[in-house]
Amino acid sequence: MLTLGNIFVLMLLATAGAWLWHAHGLRERALAQVKQHCAKADVELLDGNVALHKITLLADDRGRKRLARVYGFEFTVTGEQRHVGSIVMFGPQVGRIELAPHPFRTPPPDTPQVIELERWRATHHTSGRHPPDS
């Protein structure tokens, strides 16, 4: 026979399980956002992992205090040094992603950054005229 105490314990366990399942989904979403951000910033995410650092109250973009999960991760630029970063998640929404100060990759010196129009025209033998309409 189920007593009120047993039902309470079962509900408590079910709630804890649902919270852990939800937290795992948020961690996966944070990882996907960090991977995307690292690709845009031209850095490499190390270990393919984010780790929960803390759950705290933080101000969001509108200045309201909200429950936030702060995840940490490591990344590299050169492959020699590890740098730390963090992502703040307000539920499923990203609050901010921060990367520690790190060196930037510089493009090789032999790659041209600006193409002069006259030089391009000379190498492509264009006369500046459009072909006649047919």
Sequence and secondary structure as in RCSB ss.txt:
>XXXX:A:sequence
MLTLGNIFVLMLLATAGAWLWHAHGLRERALAQVKQHCAKADVELLDGNVALHKITLLADDRGRKRLARVYGFEF
TVTGEQRHVGSIVMFGPQVGRIELAPHPFRTPPPDTPQVIELERWRATHHTSGRHPPDS
>XXXX:A:secstr
   HHHHHHHHHHHHHHHHHHHHHHHHHHHHHHHHHHHHHTT EESTT  EEEEEEEEE TTS EEEEEEEEEEE
ESSSS  EEEEEEEETTEEEEEEE         TTS S   HHHHHHHHT  S      
